[in-house]
Amino acid sequence: MIYDFNELQSTDRYKLMSNTIIPRPIAWIVTEDEVVNVAPFSYFTGLSSNPATILVSIGHKKNGDKKDTLANILKTKKATVCIVDDSFYKKVDITKEELPHNKSEAEEFEIELQKEFSEYPAMIKKARVAFFCDFFKIVEIGGKTIPTILEIKKMYIDDKLITDKENIRINFNDALSRVGASYAKIGEELKI
Ligand SMILES: Cc1cc2nc3c(=O)[nH]c(=O)nc-3n(C[C@H](O)[C@H](O)[C@H](O)COP(=O)(O)O)c2cc1C
């Protein structure tokens, strides 16, 4: 089967891409304005280690406004991007709900937070990994989503994931990930 992307609706392109570019870890992003905002994003990837950057593509609310995550990032220039293990998938899923800007998903859905640095939003408590990021830039692609580059300034990693501290070897094969409209974990490591 060959698909011509020029002839496809964007929902069908989304289905084809999100089911085949897999698994993508879910960035559970914490940002701040008057309230703490928490939302999941799976159009998410590492971009470069120098500068240490990640990319997340952020769409719009149903009414066309910027999603709260992006509005907050543009206002405060800060975001804390968390990756949790697969046990969190139900909690992650409820935070996709579009709440008013002045309502906090953390409060509404009882998501526990842990403050690590005064200058960055809190991380999700028990997240296995958290990147404390500064806004870097937006990439203009002229579509409906806004690819947003963040620069990692500090990182938290659960000690349990580190299998060799000296050589920085890490095993995070239960990272919560996205496959199509479902959730998955990264899976087993294939050792060479
Ligand atoms: C697993 C998962 C992945 C998602 N990935 C994205 C994404 O990559 N980009 C996006 O714009 N929305 C994504 N969404 C939808 C947002 O989480 C949702 O629109 C949320 O309400 C945004 O919240 P905010 O307005 O507080 O930023 C995803 C939802 C789920 C459940």
The ligand as an SDF file (V2000), in Angstrom:
LIG
                    3D

 31 33  0  0  0  0  0  0  0  0999 V2000
   -0.6960   10.7020   25.0070 C   0  0  0  0  0  0  0  0  0  0  0  0
   -1.0540   12.0360   24.4450 C   0  0  0  0  0  0  0  0  0  0  0  0
   -0.2010   12.6780   23.5730 C   0  0  0  0  0  0  0  0  0  0  0  0
   -0.5120   13.9460   23.0770 C   0  0  0  0  0  0  0  0  0  0  0  0
    0.3680   14.5550   22.2350 N   0  0  0  0  0  0  0  0  0  0  0  0
    0.1170   15.8000   21.7840 C   0  0  0  0  0  0  0  0  0  0  0  0
    1.0590   16.4600   20.9440 C   0  0  0  0  0  0  0  0  0  0  0  0
    2.1220   15.9430   20.6180 O   0  0  0  0  0  0  0  0  0  0  0  0
    0.7480   17.7310   20.5390 N   0  0  0  0  0  0  0  0  0  0  0  0
   -0.4090   18.3600   20.9220 C   0  0  0  0  0  0  0  0  0  0  0  0
   -0.6250   19.5130   20.5400 O   0  0  0  0  0  0  0  0  0  0  0  0
   -1.3130   17.7370   21.7140 N   0  0  0  0  0  0  0  0  0  0  0  0
   -1.0700   16.4810   22.1590 C   0  0  0  0  0  0  0  0  0  0  0  0
   -1.9890   15.8680   22.9760 N   0  0  0  0  0  0  0  0  0  0  0  0
   -3.1850   16.5990   23.4100 C   0  0  0  0  0  0  0  0  0  0  0  0
   -2.8730   17.5610   24.5690 C   0  0  0  0  0  0  0  0  0  0  0  0
   -2.3830   16.8500   25.6870 O   0  0  0  0  0  0  0  0  0  0  0  0
   -4.1710   18.2940   24.9700 C   0  0  0  0  0  0  0  0  0  0  0  0
   -4.5790   19.1340   23.9020 O   0  0  0  0  0  0  0  0  0  0  0  0
   -4.0740   19.1110   26.2470 C   0  0  0  0  0  0  0  0  0  0  0  0
   -5.3700   19.5860   26.5840 O   0  0  0  0  0  0  0  0  0  0  0  0
   -3.1430   20.3080   26.1320 C   0  0  0  0  0  0  0  0  0  0  0  0
   -3.1780   20.9510   27.3630 O   0  0  0  0  0  0  0  0  0  0  0  0
   -2.8000   22.4420   27.6270 P   0  0  0  0  0  0  0  0  0  0  0  0
   -3.7910   23.3380   26.9180 O   0  0  0  0  0  0  0  0  0  0  0  0
   -2.9060   22.5310   29.1050 O   0  0  0  0  0  0  0  0  0  0  0  0
   -1.4090   22.6540   27.1150 O   0  0  0  0  0  0  0  0  0  0  0  0
   -1.7260   14.5890   23.4570 C   0  0  0  0  0  0  0  0  0  0  0  0
   -2.6040   13.9070   24.3150 C   0  0  0  0  0  0  0  0  0  0  0  0
   -2.2810   12.6520   24.7970 C   0  0  0  0  0  0  0  0  0  0  0  0
   -3.2250   11.9590   25.7220 C   0  0  0  0  0  0  0  0  0  0  0  0
  1  2  1  0
  2  3  1  0
  2 30  2  0
  3  4  2  0
  4  5  1  0
  4 28  1  0
  5  6  2  0
  6  7  1  0
  6 13  1  0
  7  8  2  0
  7  9  1  0
  9 10  1  0
 10 11  2  0
 10 12  1  0
 12 13  2  0
 13 14  1  0
 14 15  1  0
 14 28  1  0
 15 16  1  0
 16 17  1  0
 16 18  1  0
 18 19  1  0
 18 20  1  0
 20 21  1  0
 20 22  1  0
 22 23  1  0
 23 24  1  0
 24 25  2  0
 24 26  1  0
 24 27  1  0
 28 29  2  0
 29 30  1  0
 30 31  1  0
M  END
$$$$
